[in-house]
């Protein structure tokens, strides 16, 4: 299974013999120490985030980086790799249960067009600016997608299909840290901007949902205006989440063609799962408690995955990158802000 180191075929010691005899026992034995550590970090991050009103992804990331030594050698390596890849993809797939076709259709053509154009243009601008700044086109696609779609979750999903290199984990972590910080600042200052401009609840909801990066911060910012603004902001944001499917599919297909691995487009399995859940949830047959439960599982998977990614990255590797990646993501954020502001102001 992807994300696992090779498991030796030698006879296990007596303490492990019972586990090794059950179906998949060697797999479980290989991954459970690192996976358990990542999940424990996710528990701690969730507890602190709920008490201090801080993004849970940020806590999970920072706590994970504090345990970087566990990824250098030993029994935890396989489980950390498993959490950072397989658990991550499961979490992204389950995000599909948050989106329905009716939510998207209820927004009207202009907000939908604004989101589609905003996502595509931000990734394009990000890749062009990143190349000019000497960061490479791949980092521009990663950061642009995170800013344009849904912050940390999008960064993790896009990173899972991008070409791997020796700085892949570092770039992903840097993107998550920066986009989370920018999203938190936006949650604070964008509602103030909305009031200064004089937007009503509908226009405010479209603006906040179309510009703030992470889902939680969108909801928080929308509810500071009004319940109606919060609902509209959430729907617009979920439309951006739905853009994960076409964007990551295109990236995966492009990477696959570039590396000569396939003759035709190859959609990752977790994106198929995402699309299936959107389709099922759109029928309305899923009870509310099921949607809530699956959403919670998705969140736990993503926090566990970000903790594992944190354990794969050292503080030192982030310090040496300089100001350019952060500057790039600030410029991408400004691009989205101006684009959505003009659309809401003059077209809606």
C-alpha positions as CSV (number, residue, x, y, z in Angstrom):
1,X,0.0,0.0,0.0
2,X,1.2,3.5,-0.9
3,X,3.0,5.3,2.0
4,X,4.5,2.2,3.6
5,X,8.1,1.2,3.8
6,X,8.9,-2.4,3.0
7,X,8.0,-4.9,5.7
8,X,10.5,-7.6,6.3
9,X,9.2,-11.2,5.7
10,X,11.2,-12.7,8.6
11,X,9.4,-14.5,11.4
12,X,8.0,-12.0,14.0
13,X,9.1,-12.1,17.6
14,X,6.7,-13.9,20.0
15,X,5.1,-10.7,21.2
16,X,4.0,-10.0,17.6
17,X,3.1,-13.5,16.5
18,X,-0.6,-13.3,17.3
19,X,-1.0,-10.1,15.4
20,X,1.0,-11.4,12.4
21,X,-1.3,-14.4,12.1
22,X,-4.5,-12.5,11.5
23,X,-5.3,-11.2,7.9
24,X,-3.4,-7.9,7.3
25,X,-1.6,-8.4,10.7
26,X,1.8,-7.4,9.3
27,X,0.4,-4.3,7.8
28,X,-1.3,-3.3,11.1
29,X,1.9,-4.1,13.0
30,X,3.9,-1.9,10.7
31,X,1.7,1.2,10.8
32,X,0.1,1.3,14.2
33,X,2.9,3.0,16.2
34,X,3.3,6.0,13.9
35,X,-0.4,6.2,13.2
36,X,-1.2,6.1,16.9
37,X,1.3,8.9,17.5
38,X,-0.2,11.0,14.7
39,X,-3.7,10.5,16.0
40,X,-2.7,11.4,19.6
41,X,-1.2,14.6,18.3
42,X,-4.5,15.2,16.5
43,X,-6.4,14.7,19.7
44,X,-4.2,17.2,21.5
45,X,-4.5,19.7,18.7
46,X,-8.3,19.4,18.6
47,X,-8.6,19.9,22.4
48,X,-6.4,23.0,22.4
49,X,-8.1,24.5,19.3
50,X,-11.5,24.1,20.8
51,X,-10.4,25.9,24.0
52,X,-8.4,28.7,22.5
53,X,-10.4,29.3,19.2
54,X,-7.3,28.6,17.1
55,X,-7.2,26.7,13.7
56,X,-6.8,23.0,14.6
57,X,-4.6,22.5,11.5
58,X,-2.1,24.9,12.8
59,X,-1.9,23.2,16.2
60,X,-1.6,19.8,14.6
61,X,1.2,21.0,12.3
62,X,3.2,22.6,15.0
63,X,2.9,19.7,17.5
64,X,3.8,17.3,14.7
65,X,7.0,19.2,13.9
66,X,8.0,19.0,17.6
67,X,8.1,15.2,17.2
68,X,10.1,15.3,14.0
69,X,12.7,12.9,15.5
70,X,10.2,10.0,15.3
71,X,10.3,10.1,11.5
72,X,14.1,9.9,11.4
73,X,14.3,6.2,12.4
74,X,12.4,3.5,14.2
75,X,9.0,1.9,14.5
76,X,7.0,5.0,13.8
77,X,8.3,5.8,10.3
78,X,5.9,3.4,8.4
79,X,2.8,4.7,10.3
80,X,3.8,8.4,9.8
81,X,4.1,7.7,6.0
82,X,0.7,5.9,6.0
83,X,-1.0,8.8,7.8
84,X,0.5,11.5,5.6
85,X,-0.7,9.7,2.4
86,X,-3.4,7.1,2.8
87,X,-5.2,8.7,5.7
88,X,-4.9,12.1,4.0
89,X,-6.6,10.8,0.8
90,X,-9.4,9.2,2.8
91,X,-10.0,12.6,4.6
92,X,-10.1,14.4,1.3
93,X,-12.5,11.9,-0.2
94,X,-14.9,12.2,2.7
95,X,-15.0,16.0,2.2
96,X,-17.5,15.3,-0.6
97,X,-20.2,14.7,1.9
98,X,-20.3,18.4,2.7
99,X,-21.3,19.5,-0.9
100,X,-24.6,19.1,-2.7
101,X,-25.7,20.1,-6.2
102,X,-28.6,22.1,-4.8
103,X,-26.3,24.3,-2.7
104,X,-24.3,25.2,-5.8
105,X,-27.3,25.8,-8.1
106,X,-28.9,28.0,-5.4
107,X,-26.1,30.6,-5.7
108,X,-26.9,31.7,-9.3
109,X,-24.6,31.9,-12.3
110,X,-22.5,34.9,-11.4
111,X,-21.1,33.6,-8.0
112,X,-20.5,30.2,-9.7
113,X,-18.6,31.9,-12.6
114,X,-16.7,34.1,-10.2
115,X,-15.5,31.0,-8.2
116,X,-14.5,29.1,-11.3
117,X,-12.7,32.0,-12.8
118,X,-11.1,32.8,-9.4
119,X,-9.8,29.3,-8.9
120,X,-8.4,28.9,-12.4
121,X,-6.8,32.4,-12.6
122,X,-5.3,32.2,-9.1
123,X,-3.5,28.9,-9.9
124,X,-2.3,30.4,-13.2
125,X,-1.1,33.6,-11.6
126,X,0.5,31.6,-8.8
127,X,2.4,29.4,-11.2
128,X,3.6,32.4,-13.2
129,X,4.7,34.5,-10.2
130,X,6.3,31.5,-8.6
131,X,8.4,30.9,-11.6
132,X,9.5,34.6,-11.7
133,X,10.4,34.4,-8.0
134,X,12.6,31.4,-8.6
135,X,10.3,29.0,-6.6
136,X,9.3,26.8,-9.5
137,X,6.0,26.3,-11.2
138,X,5.0,23.3,-8.9
139,X,5.1,25.5,-5.8
140,X,2.9,28.1,-7.6
141,X,0.3,25.4,-8.4
142,X,0.4,24.2,-4.8
143,X,0.1,27.6,-3.2
144,X,-2.3,28.9,-5.8
145,X,-4.6,26.0,-5.3
146,X,-4.5,26.3,-1.5
147,X,-5.4,30.0,-1.7
148,X,-8.1,29.6,-4.4
149,X,-9.9,26.5,-3.1
150,X,-10.0,25.7,0.6
151,X,-6.7,26.4,2.3
152,X,-5.0,23.6,4.2
153,X,-7.2,20.8,2.9
154,X,-6.6,21.8,-0.7
155,X,-2.9,22.1,-0.1
156,X,-2.9,18.5,1.2
157,X,-5.0,17.2,-1.6
158,X,-2.9,18.9,-4.4
159,X,0.4,17.9,-2.8
160,X,-0.7,14.3,-2.9
161,X,-0.7,14.3,-6.7
162,X,2.2,16.7,-7.5
163,X,5.6,15.3,-8.5
164,X,7.7,14.4,-5.5
165,X,11.1,15.9,-4.8
166,X,13.4,16.3,-1.8
167,X,11.5,19.5,-0.6
168,X,7.9,18.3,-1.2
169,X,7.0,17.9,2.5
170,X,8.6,21.2,3.4
171,X,6.7,23.1,0.6
172,X,3.4,21.5,1.7
173,X,4.0,22.4,5.4
174,X,5.0,26.0,4.5
175,X,1.9,26.4,2.3
176,X,-0.4,25.1,5.1
177,X,1.2,27.4,7.7
178,X,1.0,30.5,5.5
179,X,-2.5,29.9,4.2
180,X,-3.8,29.2,7.7
181,X,-2.3,32.4,9.0
182,X,-3.7,34.5,6.1
183,X,-7.1,32.9,6.5
184,X,-7.2,33.8,10.2
185,X,-6.2,37.4,9.4
186,X,-8.9,37.5,6.7
187,X,-11.5,36.2,9.2
188,X,-10.7,39.2,11.5
189,X,-10.4,42.0,8.9
190,X,-12.7,41.1,6.0
191,X,-15.9,41.6,8.0
192,X,-14.6,45.1,8.9
193,X,-14.0,45.7,5.2
194,X,-17.4,44.5,4.3
195,X,-19.0,47.0,6.7
196,X,-16.9,49.9,5.4
197,X,-17.9,49.1,1.8
198,X,-21.6,48.8,2.9
199,X,-22.4,45.3,1.5
200,X,-25.8,43.8,2.5
201,X,-25.9,40.3,4.0
202,X,-26.1,38.6,0.6
203,X,-23.2,40.4,-1.0
204,X,-21.2,40.1,2.2
205,X,-21.8,36.3,2.3
206,X,-20.7,35.9,-1.3
207,X,-17.6,38.1,-0.7
208,X,-16.5,36.3,2.4
209,X,-17.2,32.8,1.0
210,X,-15.3,33.7,-2.2
211,X,-12.2,35.1,-0.5
212,X,-11.3,33.5,2.8
213,X,-9.3,30.4,2.5
214,X,-10.4,27.9,5.2
215,X,-14.0,26.7,5.8
216,X,-14.0,27.3,9.5
217,X,-12.8,30.9,9.1
218,X,-15.4,31.5,6.4
219,X,-18.2,30.4,8.8
220,X,-16.8,32.5,11.6
221,X,-16.5,35.6,9.5
222,X,-20.0,35.2,8.0
223,X,-21.6,34.7,11.4
224,X,-20.1,38.0,12.6
225,X,-22.2,39.7,10.0
226,X,-25.5,37.8,10.3
227,X,-26.9,34.2,10.1
228,X,-27.9,34.8,6.5
229,X,-24.4,36.0,5.6
230,X,-23.0,33.0,7.3
231,X,-25.2,30.6,5.3
232,X,-24.4,32.2,2.0
233,X,-20.7,32.4,2.8
234,X,-20.7,28.7,3.6
235,X,-22.5,27.7,0.3
236,X,-20.0,29.8,-1.7
237,X,-17.1,28.2,0.2
238,X,-18.5,24.7,-0.4
239,X,-18.6,25.5,-4.1
240,X,-14.9,26.3,-3.9
241,X,-14.4,23.0,-2.0
242,X,-16.2,21.2,-4.9
243,X,-13.5,22.6,-7.3
244,X,-11.1,20.2,-5.7
245,X,-12.4,17.5,-8.0
246,X,-11.7,19.1,-11.4
247,X,-8.5,20.9,-10.2
248,X,-6.8,17.9,-8.7
249,X,-7.9,15.6,-11.5
250,X,-6.4,18.0,-14.1
251,X,-3.2,18.2,-12.1
252,X,-3.0,14.4,-11.7
253,X,-3.6,13.9,-15.4
254,X,-1.0,16.5,-16.3
255,X,1.6,15.0,-14.0
256,X,0.8,11.5,-15.3
257,X,1.3,12.6,-19.0
258,X,4.4,14.5,-18.1
259,X,6.0,11.4,-16.5
260,X,4.8,9.1,-19.3
261,X,2.9,6.9,-16.9
262,X,-0.4,6.8,-18.7
263,X,-1.9,7.1,-22.2
264,X,-5.1,8.8,-20.9
265,X,-6.3,10.8,-17.9
266,X,-6.1,8.9,-14.7
267,X,-8.3,10.2,-11.8
268,X,-7.0,9.3,-8.4
269,X,-9.3,6.9,-6.4
270,X,-9.9,9.4,-3.6
271,X,-11.3,12.0,-6.0
272,X,-13.7,9.4,-7.4
273,X,-14.8,8.8,-3.8
274,X,-15.2,12.6,-3.4
275,X,-17.4,12.8,-6.5
276,X,-19.5,9.7,-5.4
277,X,-20.2,11.3,-2.0
278,X,-21.2,14.6,-3.6
279,X,-23.6,12.7,-5.9
280,X,-25.1,10.7,-3.0
281,X,-25.5,13.6,-0.7
282,X,-27.2,15.6,-3.5
283,X,-30.0,13.1,-3.6
284,X,-30.9,14.0,0.0
285,X,-31.1,10.3,1.1
286,X,-28.3,10.7,3.7
287,X,-29.7,11.6,7.2
288,X,-28.2,14.7,8.8
289,X,-26.5,12.7,11.5
290,X,-24.7,10.6,8.9
291,X,-23.4,13.7,7.1
292,X,-22.3,15.1,10.5
293,X,-20.5,11.9,11.4
294,X,-18.7,11.6,8.1
295,X,-17.7,15.2,8.2
296,X,-16.2,14.6,11.6
297,X,-14.3,11.6,10.4
298,X,-13.0,13.6,7.5
299,X,-11.7,16.3,9.9
300,X,-10.0,13.8,12.1
301,X,-8.3,12.2,9.1
302,X,-7.0,15.6,7.8
303,X,-5.8,16.7,11.3
304,X,-4.0,13.3,11.7
305,X,-2.5,13.6,8.3
306,X,-1.2,17.2,9.0
307,X,0.3,16.0,12.2
308,X,2.1,13.2,10.3
309,X,3.3,15.8,7.7
310,X,4.6,17.9,10.6
311,X,6.6,15.0,11.9
312,X,8.2,14.7,8.5
313,X,9.4,18.3,8.5
314,X,11.9,20.1,10.7
315,X,11.7,23.8,11.8
316,X,15.2,24.3,10.3
317,X,14.0,23.4,6.8
318,X,11.2,26.1,7.0
319,X,13.5,28.8,8.4
320,X,15.9,28.7,5.4
321,X,13.2,29.3,2.7
322,X,13.1,33.1,3.1
323,X,10.3,35.6,2.3
324,X,9.5,34.7,-1.3
325,X,7.0,31.8,-0.6
326,X,5.1,33.9,1.9
327,X,5.2,36.9,-0.4
328,X,3.8,34.8,-3.3
329,X,0.9,33.6,-1.2
330,X,0.1,37.2,-0.1
331,X,0.0,38.2,-3.7
332,X,-2.3,35.3,-4.6
333,X,-4.6,36.3,-1.7
334,X,-4.7,39.9,-2.9
335,X,-5.5,38.6,-6.4
336,X,-8.5,36.6,-5.1
337,X,-9.6,39.6,-3.0
338,X,-9.7,42.1,-5.8
339,X,-11.3,39.7,-8.3
340,X,-14.2,38.7,-6.0
341,X,-14.6,42.3,-4.7
342,X,-15.1,43.6,-8.3
343,X,-17.5,40.8,-9.1
344,X,-19.6,41.3,-6.0
345,X,-19.6,45.1,-6.4
346,X,-20.5,45.4,-10.0
347,X,-22.0,42.0,-11.2
348,X,-24.2,40.7,-8.4
